[in-house]
Amino acid sequence: MKVSILSILLVLTISVKAQDLLTLDDAFKIALENNLDIKIEEENYQKALNEYTRGNAGYLPDISLSANYDNNLENTDAVYDFGVAGDESQEGGSSSGAEESAGNTSIGGDGLSSESYQVSVSMSYTLFEGFAKRYRYKQLEGYSEMGANQLQNQIENSLIQVATAYFEIARQQAALSLSKEKVEISKERVERTRLNEQFGNSTNLAYLQSLAYLNTDSIDYRSSKVSLVNAKRNLNFLLGRSSDIEFNVESTLLLQTKLSKDSLLQNALTNNAYIKLSQEQLKIIKLDYSIAKSAYLPTLSMSSSYRHLNQENEQSLIVSQENSGLYSGLTLSLPIFTGGRRKNNIQSAKININKQEFTVDKTKGEIEKELLNTYEQYEFATSQLEIEKKNLKLYEDSFNKANNDFVNGIVNSTEVRESQNNLINAKNRVYNLTYNVKLYELILQQLAGELVKPFKN
């Protein structure tokens, strides 16, 4: 089963070893092979395909082979009357004592045996049952299509989870890099305030403040390392691999050109997995209605068998008997009254059709609403990102000036610290907005059914 993933262009901006680098495209490919949720849904899909056969729809006959063997050992005393009786009254009176009539035969004895065996091959087949077989076969096809849509839906959801976890690692990598930068700057400030205090250019308070800032930054740095390790562990789980595999991810993303809202909406109504799933369910429910109506038509079935029978019986006048032959028959049945069940089944099927039609409309509305909401967030995040990029340049200039003024003794460490925090926060906002925009792009592609190609049987 092949899945085509939309190309995602990424640019490496941090220094990492090539063998440690995990791109988002690589993460998607690994997830398609190893993700457990996808594997489970693949098995469900294979099960639906396995059940999609003409035999399960009733198009094929049932054939069975049976054999039977009996052996009995009994004590028997039997008299057989063949209808030829002797004179019961004779001249001189009746006889005294029980005597056999001239037309009777007595058979009996101890340890008389009888045995028989039978072998038969039988076939039964329903020739016609109101087109129900045709409808059942179409239903099985519908279930296989539902399985394909459910698999597509699970793959899309899993890829979005992978992308979210991937971007979280990128965030944490950036946060760790910024935290390390803050620590280095704080170390320089501690050294500078120490020298200034030593030469009498500043008070001990400035030195203590810079030392406290360094301690705070060191704690933030260690916290960022823990968050990064946890984020990598989460992604490794989604990729279905060992949690201790070490890797790095790319930090800067090349965003796509602006997506078209109208095109996304049009594709969503055609390709969205949830909409296709609800529409396929509607087809199956309509077939339930057709099956319910077929119960008013007659059923014609046939049966055929070949039997061979052999009997041997010491207790019978027929000591040995052997029969074999081919037997066939047709049965035509038409239910006249079933307690109203057929009518109720048709009414229930109509109700289910109406419910599912409402469900299809509701699903379309929910997807449209979700797509429009996501698109609004995508547009807002895109415009906000452009503004934050401009602000970042201003914060960089502000920090450079404050740092120079601090070296020259014009501003104190608190003002430099504030300028530094503003710069770090601006960088974080740019990173976060970039990852959010990219994630919104993927979610919009998922809602439009463009994240993976539709699966075919």
N, C-alpha and C positions, 0 to 999 in steps of 0.2 A: 504494500500500500504506500503510494508516494504522495507526499504533501509538498506543495510549492509555497514557500514563505516569501512574502514581499521583501524586496531588498531594503535593507536598512544601512545607510552609509554612516560610518563612524570614523572619527579621526583621533589618533592617539596623541595625547598631550602630556602625559607623564612618563617619566623614565622608568621602564620596567623591562625585565627580561622577556624576550619573545616567547619562550616556552611557557612563561607564567601568565601570559595575556589571554584572557577569555573575552572574545567579542560577543555582542548580543546575538549575532547570527549563529555563532558556535553554540551558545547557550540554548537557542531554540532547537538546533539540530540534536543536541544531547537530550533535551527534554522529550522530543518526539520519539526517541529510542527508549528512554529509561523512565520517564515520569510514570508513577504508579497509577495515578488517576486515568491517564490516557490508556495504559495497559488494561485496566479494568474495563473501560468503555470499549476497547477493541475486542475484548472477549464477548461482551454483550452483542456487539455488531456481528461477530462471527457466528454467534448462536442464532441470531435472526436470519442470517444467510443460510445456516444449516437447516433451519426449519422451513425455508422457502423451497418446497418440493411438491411435485404433483401428487405424490403419495400422501402427504399430510393433508392435501385438499380433497382426497377421496377419489382421485382419478384412477388409481390402481386397485386391482382385486386383492382380496385376502386369500392366501393359500396355506393350508395346514396339513400336516401328516400326523396320523394317530395310529396307535397299535394297542391291542388289548389281548391278554392271555389269562384264562381261568382254568383251574384244576381242582376237582372235588373228589373226595373219597368218602363213601357213605354205605351204611347198611340199609337195604331196601326190601320191602315186601309189598308188591303191587299186583293187582288183578285187572286185566284189561277185558272189557266186554265188547265183543264184536257183533252183538245183536242176534246171535243164533242160539235160541234157548231150547232145552230138552223138555219133555212132558213132565209137568209138575205133579199130575195125578195119574196114578197107574192103578190098574185093577188090583185089588187086595189092599189099597191104602197107600199113604205116603210113606217115604223112607224116613227113618229116624237117623239124625246125624247130618252135619254140614258137608255137603259134597259140591264140587265144582260143577256148574252147568256145562253142558256139552259145548256152548259157544264162547266160553270164557277161557282166557289164558293167564296163567300166573307166572310173574317174573319176580325174582327176589334172590337175596343172598347177602352175604357179608363181604365188605371190602370192595364193593363195586365202584369203579372210577368213571369220571367224565371230565373231558377237557375240551377247550375251544380256544381258538385265537382268531383275531380279526385285524386286518390292516386296511387303512383307507386313506385316500388323498382327496381333500375337498377344497372347493373354491367357491367364494361368494363375491358378488360384485353388484353394486347399485348402478343400474344403467341410467336412471333418470330420477332426480329428486328436486324438480322445480328449479334447475339452474343453480342450486346452492353450491355445487362443487366449483363452478366458475367464480362465484362471488368469494368463496373461501380462498381460492387461489390468488385472487386479486388482493385480498386482505393480507395474505402472507407476503405478497410483494410490497404492500404498503408498510408492513412491519419492518421489512428489510430497509426500506427507504427511511423510516423513522430511525432505525439504528444508525444509518449513515449520517442523518442530521444530528442525532445525539452525539455521535463521535466527533463530528465537526465542531459542535458546540463545546464539547469538553476540551478539544484541542485548543480552540480559541481562548477559553477561560484559562487553561494551563499556561498558554503563552503569555497572556496578560499578567498572570501571577509571576511568571519568570521575569518578565520585563520590569515589573514593580520591584521585585527583589534585586534585580540587577541595578536599577537606578538607585536603590537605597544603598547599595555598596558604593556606587559612584559618589553619592552624597557623603557617605562616611569617609571615603578616601579623601575627598576634598576637605572635609572637616578636620581630618587628621593632619593633612598638610598645612591647613591654616593654623591649627593648634600648635604644630611644631614651629611654624613661623612666629607665632606669638611668643613662644618660649624663648626663641633665639633673640627676639627683640627685647624681651624682658631681661634676659641675661646681660645684654649690652647695657641696658638702662641701669641695672644693679651695679655693674662695674663702673659706669660713668658717675653715678651718684656717690659711689664709694670714694672714687678719686676726688670728686668735688668736695666731699666732706673732709677728706684728708688734707686738701689744700685750702680748706676754709671757704670754699666758694658756695657751699650749701649746708643746710642743717642735717642733723642726724635723722630728723623726721622724714626728709625726702628719701634717704637711704632705706629706712624701714618700710616706707610705702612701696618703693620699687621692689623690695624683697617680698612683701606680701603679694604684690601683683605676680611675681614670678611663681610663688607657691600656688596661687590660684590657677595660673596658666598650666602649670605642671599637672595639677589634678585634672583639668579639662583635657589635657593631652592623653593621660592614661585612660580617662573615660571614653575618649574617642577611639582608642585602640580596642577596648572591650566591645564597643558598639560595632566596630568594623568586623571583628571576629564573629560576633553573633549574626551579623548580616550575611557574611559568607557561608556560615553554617546553614542558614535558612535557604539560601540559593542552592547549595549542594543537595539539600533534601529534595527540593523541587526537581533537581536534575537527576534524582535517583542514584546518587553516588555517595561515596564515603564522605562524612562530614568534615574530615580533617584534611581534605585536599586543599592545597594552598594555591591561590591564583590572584591576579589583579584584573581589573576591568578598565575599560576606556572611560575617560572622564568628560570629554567634550564631544557633543553630538552635532552632526551636521543636519539641521532641521530641513524638512521638506518645504517646498513653496506652498503658499496658502491653499488649503483644501477647499473644494467647492461644496457649499452646503446643499445646493440643489442636486448635484450629482450624488452626494452621499445619501440623501433622502430617497432618491429614485432607486439606487442600488439596494438600499436596506429593504424596501418593500419586495424586492425580487430575491435577494440572496441571504437575508438575515436568517440564521439557523433557527432561532426561536419561532419566527413567523412560518418558515417552511415546516417546522415540526408541528405546529398547530394546524396548518393546512393539511398535512398528511393525516393527522388524527381525524380531521373532518371527513376525508375520503373514506377512511376505514369505518367510521360510524355510519356513513351513508350506505356502505355495503352491508352493515348490520340490518339496516332497514330493508334492503333487497332480499336478504336471507330470510327475514321474518315474513315477507310477502310470499316467498316461495313455499312456505308451509301449507298454503292453500292448494298447491298443485299436487297431482298424484306422484307416488313413488313406485318405480318399477325396478325390481331386483331379480337377479338370477342366482342359482346355486347349482353346482355340479360336483359329483364325487364318483370315485371309483373305489369299490370295496371288494375285499376277498375274505371269505369266512370259511373256516374249517372246524368241524365238530366231530367228536368221538364220544359215545355215551353207551356204557354197558348196561345202563338202567332202562334204555329205550328200545323199542322194536326196531327203530332206525339206528343202527349201531354207528354208522359213519355218514357224514354229510359234508359237502363242499359246495359253496356258492361264490360266484364272482360276477361283477357286472358294472356298468356305467349308469349312473342315475343323474338326471337333470330336471330342473324345474324353474318356472318363472312365477314371481309374486307381484301382483299389482294391488296397491293399497291407496286408499284415499280417506283421510280422517274426515268424518262427518261432524263430530262435535268433540271439542277438547276442553270443555269447561271455560271457554273464553280466553284461553292462554294465547292463542294466535293473535287475536285482536289486541290484547294487552301488550304483547311483544311489539306489534307494529306501532301502537301509540307511544310506548316507551322509546322506541327507536326515533320517532319523530321528535320527541322531547329532547333526546340526546343530540340530535342534529341541530336543533335550535340553540341549545346550550353551547355547542361547539362553535357555531357561527358567531355567537356573541364573544366567545373566547378568542376567536381569530381576530375579530375587530378590536377587542381589548388589547391583544398582543401587539397589533399594528400600532395602536395608539400609544402604548407604553414605549415601544421602540422609537417611535417618532419623537415622543417627549424626551426620552433619554438622549437621543441623538442631538436634538436641539439644545438641551441643557448643556451637554458636553461641548457642543460647538461654541456656545456662548462662553464657557470657561476657557476653551481653547483660544478664542479670539482675545479675551481679556488678558490671559496669561501671555499671549504673543505680544500684545501692545505694551503690557507692563514690563516685559523682558527688554524691549527696546529702550524704555525709559530708564530702567535700572542699569543698563549698559552705559548710558550717558552719565548717570549719577556716579557709577563706579570710577570713571575718569576724574570726576570732581573730588571724590573722596581720596583717591590716590594723590592728587595734587595737594589736597589739604593736609594729608598725613606727612608728605614729604616736607612741606613748609613747617609744620609743627615740630617735626623731628629736628630740622635745622635750627629752628628757634630755640629748641631745648638745649642743643649743643652750645649755642651762643648765649644761653642763660636768659633768654627773653621770656620763655614760658616755663611753667613748672611741669613736673612729671604727671600730675593729674590731668592737665590739658592734653599732654601727649597721649596719655592712656585713653582718654575719651576719643581722640582722633583715630587712634589705632583700632579701637572697638568699632567705630563707625565704618572703617575700611573693611574690617573682617566681616561685619554684618552685611555690607554691600556685596562682597564677594559671595557670601552664602546665599543671598537672595538671587543673584545671577545664576549660581549653580542650580538652586532649587527650581527656579522658574524654567530653566532650560530642560531639566528632567521632567517637569510637569507638562510642558508643551509637547515633548516627545511622547510621553505616556498618553496624553489626550489624542495625539495623532493615531496611536495604536488602537485606542479604545474606539475612536471614530471609524477606523478601518474594520474593527470587529463588528460594530453595529451595522455597518454597510455590507457585511459579508465579504470583505475584501482581504481579510487577514490570511486566510488559507483558501485554496480552491475548493469548491464543493466536491464532496466524495461521490463517486459513482460505484455501483455494484460491479 
